[in-house]
Structures are given as C-alpha cells and as structure tokens.
Amino acid sequence: MDKSVVITGLGVITPFGKGIDVIRSHTFAGRHGFTDIESFSTALNHAKRGGELKDKDRTFRAFSRYCIDEALAMAGLDRMKDRELLKDAVVAIGNVGEGVSLESYYSAQYGRKTGDDSGLQAAVDDSLIRQRDPFRAAEEAAAYIGSTNVHIAFSNACVASANAIGYGYDQIRKGRASCALVGGIHILNPFVFNNFDSNRAMASGVVRPFSLERDGLLISDGAAMLLLESREHARQRQAKPLAELLGWGISADGFHVTQPHPEGNGLARAMQAALRSANLSPADIDYINAHGTGTPLNDRSETKAVKQVFGKEAYQIPVSSTKSTTGHMLEATGAVEAVIGILALMDQRIPPTANYGTPDPTLDLDYVTEGVRAAPLQIVMSNSSAFGGNNCSLILGKGKDE
C-alpha cells in the first residue's frame, strides 16, 4: 500500500481575510497587513500595530470551524455526509488556548485580594480557563467532524502547528490513520501581545526580515487547517492532491529560553532531519520559506543555519520570509506558512520578502527582495522556530495528477 502523504484540502485565515485568494493578492504581491490594533487598548504599549483580521467574530471556534469547513470542501468531503470516513481522522491542533480568556483569568487571579493582610489571593472560578485550554481546541475540532481517533494539542509556541502537521504525517505513515486534520490557531490578545511588547521584541512600524534596519516582529491573527491523507486513500476517493508532504524534522537546541542558537545549530539539525525523512539531498530544495521573524538575532541565526545545511548551494536557493506581510501568527504560523508553500508549488511563484530596506552585509543569501518571482518549483522547505530552542522543518512536494 502506498503510504506517501498528500494534502487534499486546506482552509486558512490571515490578517488579510479568509481563504487563499487574499494570500495571493497580498503575500505574493508583497503587500503587508499591519494596522493599528483595534480589539484592545495599546495606549500603554511601545508597539501599537499588528496583523489584525477585521472581522466581528474573532474566536477560536469561528476560526477553527471556518478552516475545517474549507479544508473538507476543497477535499470533496462533507463533515456530516462523510462521518464514517472522518471518524478515523487523527486531529492535531497547535495553540496555547484562547488568550482573551487567559488574560481575564489572570487579571482576576492576581488582581483580587482577601480581606485580611495575609496577601493571599481570593479564590477565582477557574471554569473559564479550563474551558479554553489548548486541548479544548483539539477536542472541539474532533467532535465537529465526528473523529473518534486520537486528538491532541501542541502548545510549544511558534512550532506548534508545524509539529501538528508532522504528527499527522507520522500517524498516516505508520498506518494508524488514513487521514488527519492538522493545523493551528492564534488570535491577537493583550495577554501575549503585552509579553512580547515588554521584551521590546516588536517592530516599530513594519516587519523587515533580513534587512539591516530590521527591529522586530509584529504579531497577527492566523489559522490554518490541512487535510492529510495517504495517497492510496485519496486515490480511492478520486481526490486530487494539492501537494505532497514529503517529510519533516524537529530539534531542540536548548541554547536559551528565548534566543536562537547564534550559529543556527538547532534549526540546521531540524532541516537535516527533514531531508533525511524525505530521502532528499540539499540540492533537491527549490525554495525555503524562512522563519524570518525580522528580529536581529533570528535572521542572522537562520541564515547561518541555511549555510550549514546547504553549503555552496545556499547561495543558489531562494529564501524569503512571508512574515514580512502576514506578521508572526505564533502557534498558527507553521500551518499558514505551509499553506503559502503549497500555493507557491501550485502557482509556480515564490512570494517575496517585503519591506526590504538596506542590505545587511552579514546576510548575503537570495532573499527574493525584488517582488514575486516565477520559478519552476518541485520541492519547498518551510522552517519554524520557537522559544526554548524548538525548531521544525517541513518539506512539501508539487502535487501529482493521479
């Protein structure tokens, strides 16, 4: 039986709106989505901007269900009519819980005192935080499609949804499921925004990855769900694959709580593991969608990691950061950037690194700064990194007609 893993459907939300067409008209056109934050006050913040979806229903449930419905529809499935098939699906969702609920809980927990002088906090009802913990997102997604197979959440920050995709891949390859619904969700909220802002990690205006004047990231709304299937399973349904998931790799360098390894050692190991998983050589990669946060340390570290893995070939491979347009969607970013990689393969175009300014003489790769670039793409690598030294690399291949 053919156990190769294909992607037959996807649903995506970015700051530009819902669906893939707005990604094509913004990310591939080099148009960013950064605006002043409207959903909460930034009066006391250094940073004022982010990638905020202008939609009245910015909730985990709304984001999840939209993306699931779109992914199933694209794959030719209906969550009610195809209940028997979907009950076998593994569900893996990258997220850290709904931040608005977390912020409300902690404000109550640490803002209320008992009536005496002991300094002890009064008891706070924790039902809200239990309802919105990371695993609830996976439980609700599984219930929504009728899955009775494994459902799991990944909460390891900015590699969470990339790890969820890799987990789904492994479950199919090992014969534990014939399909998997995988992805991630992040919604801008003051709890997380204030943490990044207090560390002065945010850009002053726009995100400028790999530029000399890069000064930080900007956080954004984002969500994506992908339907993975074994090729045999998709063939039996006569479903046309959008792309193939060829392999993936993870690592944890443990260098620092927040900083990447200065030589990029952890990310290099993740890329090498992905190449081994996919049985590919560095020369097989046609484009790298970089983690590319626009912070001084990340972009230098990632450039060194690419050089470690690809050697002289590194100068021949286009590398771009689409966070220059979407912003950083934290737990959802790996899944959304996988979607962007799939679109690059489908359209045979490389999205640019937007907002690029003065070249940094220490960063000398091909960062696709001139705008969208037509290219014959067969294989794309997508990188994600996170606090704690976590790294993940996915490798995607062009869809083949069955």
DOMIBA-725407 format. One record per residue (C-alpha): x, y, z; residue in three letters. Coordinates in steps of 0.5 Angstrom, whole numbers, plus 500, padded with zeros to 3 digits. Example, Ala and Ser with C-alpha at 12.3 -4.5 7.8 and 13.67 -1.06 7.14 Angstrom:
<recs>
525491516ALA/527498514SER/
</recs>
This chain:
<recs>
500500500MET/502507498ASP/504511505LYS/506517502SER/502523505VAL/498528501VAL/495534502ILE/488535499THR/485540503GLY/486547507LEU/483553510GLY/486559512VAL/485566516ILE/491571515THR/490579517PRO/488580510PHE/482576511GLY/479569510LYS/482564504GLY/487563499ILE/486569494ASP/487574499VAL/494571501ILE/495571493ARG/493578493SER/497581499HIS/503576501THR/505574494PHE/504582492ALA/509584498GLY/503588501ARG/503587509HIS/497587513GLY/500591519PHE/495596522THR/494600529ASP/491595534ILE/483596535GLU/481590539SER/484592545PHE/488598548SER/495599547THR/496606550ALA/501604555LEU/505600550ASN/511601546HIS/508597540ALA/502599537LYS/501595531ARG/500588529GLY/496584523GLY/489584526GLU/483581522LEU/478586521LYS/472581523ASP/467581528LYS/468574530ASP/475573532ARG/474567536THR/478560537PHE/471557535ARG/470561529ALA/477561526PHE/477553527SER/470552524ARG/472556518TYR/478553517CYS/476546518ILE/470547513ASP/474550508GLU/479544508ALA/474539508LEU/470542502ALA/477543498MET/478536499ALA/471534497GLY/468532503LEU/462534508ASP/463533515ARG/456531516MET/455526510LYS/462523511ASP/462522518ARG/464515517GLU/471517514LEU/472522518LEU/471518525LYS/478515523ASP/482522523ALA/487524527VAL/486531530VAL/492535532ALA/492543533ILE/497548535GLY/495553540ASN/496555547VAL/489557549GLY/484563548GLU/488569550GLY/483573552VAL/480568557SER/487567560LEU/488575561GLU/481575564SER/483569569TYR/490572571TYR/487579572SER/482576577ALA/487571580GLN/493576581TYR/488583582GLY/484581588ARG/486580595LYS/483577601THR/480582606GLY/486581611ASP/493583611ASP/496576609SER/497578602GLY/493571599LEU/489572593GLN/482570594ALA/479564590ALA/478565583VAL/473561579ASP/477557574ASP/472554570SER/473559564LEU/481558564ILE/479550564ARG/474551558GLN/479555554ARG/486551555ASP/490548549PRO/487541549PHE/480544548ARG/481547541ALA/483539539ALA/477536543GLU/472541539GLU/475540532ALA/475533533ALA/468533536ALA/466538530TYR/468533525ILE/466526529GLY/473524530SER/474518535THR/481517533ASN/487521537VAL/486528538HIS/492532541ILE/494539542ALA/501542541PHE/503548545SER/510549544ASN/510556542ALA/512558535CYS/513551532VAL/506548535ALA/502548528SER/508545524ALA/509540530ASN/502538529ALA/503537521ILE/509533523GLY/505529528TYR/499528523GLY/504525518TYR/507520522ASP/501517524GLN/499516517ILE/506513515ARG/505509521LYS/498506519GLY/495509525ARG/490513521ALA/488514514SER/487522514CYS/489527519ALA/486534520LEU/492538523VAL/494546524GLY/494551529GLY/490558531ILE/493564534HIS/488570536ILE/491577538LEU/490578545ASN/493583550PRO/496577555PHE/501575549VAL/502582546PHE/504585553ASN/509580554ASN/512581547PHE/512588548ASP/515589555SER/521585552ASN/522590546ARG/521585541ALA/516588537MET/518592531ALA/517600531SER/513600524GLY/513594519VAL/517588519VAL/523588515ARG/526581515PRO/534580513PHE/535588513SER/540592516LEU/534596520GLU/530590522ARG/528592529ASP/523586531GLY/517582529LEU/509584529LEU/504579532ILE/498577528SER/491573528ASP/492567524GLY/489560523ALA/490554518ALA/488547518MET/490542513LEU/487535511LEU/493530510LEU/491523507GLU/495517505SER/496517497ARG/492511497GLU/486513501HIS/486520497ALA/486515490ARG/481511493GLN/476517494ARG/479520487GLN/481526491ALA/486531487LYS/492532492PRO/494540492LEU/501538495ALA/505532498GLU/508532505LEU/515529504LEU/518529511GLY/519533517TRP/525534522GLY/525537529ILE/530539534SER/531543541ALA/538546542ASP/537549549GLY/541555548PHE/537560551HIS/530561554VAL/528566548THR/535567544GLN/536562538PRO/543559538HIS/548564535PRO/550559530GLU/544556528GLY/546549530ASN/539547532GLY/535550526LEU/540546522ALA/539540525ARG/532540524ALA/533542517MET/538536516GLN/533531520ALA/527533515ALA/532532509LEU/533525511ARG/526524513SER/524526506ALA/530522503ASN/533528499LEU/539532499SER/540539500PRO/541540492ALA/533538491ASP/530544495ILE/528549490ASP/526555495TYR/526556503ILE/520559507ASN/524562512ALA/522563520HIS/525570518GLY/522574524THR/525580523GLY/529580529THR/536582529PRO/538575532LEU/533570529ASN/535573522ASP/543572523ARG/542565526SER/537563521GLU/542565515THR/548561519LYS/543555519ALA/542555512VAL/549556510LYS/551550515GLN/546545511VAL/546547504PHE/554550504GLY/555553497LYS/548551495GLU/545556500ALA/547562495TYR/543559489GLN/537557493ILE/531563494PRO/530564501VAL/524569503SER/520571510SER/513572509THR/512574516LYS/514581512SER/507581510THR/503577515THR/507578521GLY/508573526HIS/502568528MET/506565533LEU/502558534GLU/499558528ALA/505561524THR/508554521GLY/501552519ALA/499558515VAL/506558512GLU/505551510ALA/499554506VAL/504559503ILE/509554501GLY/503550498ILE/501556494LEU/508557491ALA/508550489LEU/501551486MET/502557482ASP/510556481GLN/511563484ARG/516565490ILE/513570495PRO/518576496PRO/521578503THR/517585503ALA/519592506ASN/526590505TYR/531596506GLY/538597507THR/542590506PRO/546587512ASP/553586509PRO/553580514THR/546577511LEU/548575504ASP/543570501LEU/538571496ASP/532574500TYR/528575494VAL/527582495THR/525585488GLU/518582489GLY/514576487VAL/519571483ARG/516566478ALA/520560478ALA/520552477PRO/518549484LEU/518542485GLN/520542493ILE/519547498VAL/522547505MET/518551511SER/522553517ASN/519555524SER/523556531SER/521558538ALA/523560545PHE/526554548GLY/531553542GLY/525549539ASN/526548531ASN/521545526CYS/522544518SER/517541513LEU/518539506ILE/513540501LEU/513537494GLY/509539488LYS/502535487GLY/502530482LYS/496528478ASP/493521479GLU/
</recs>
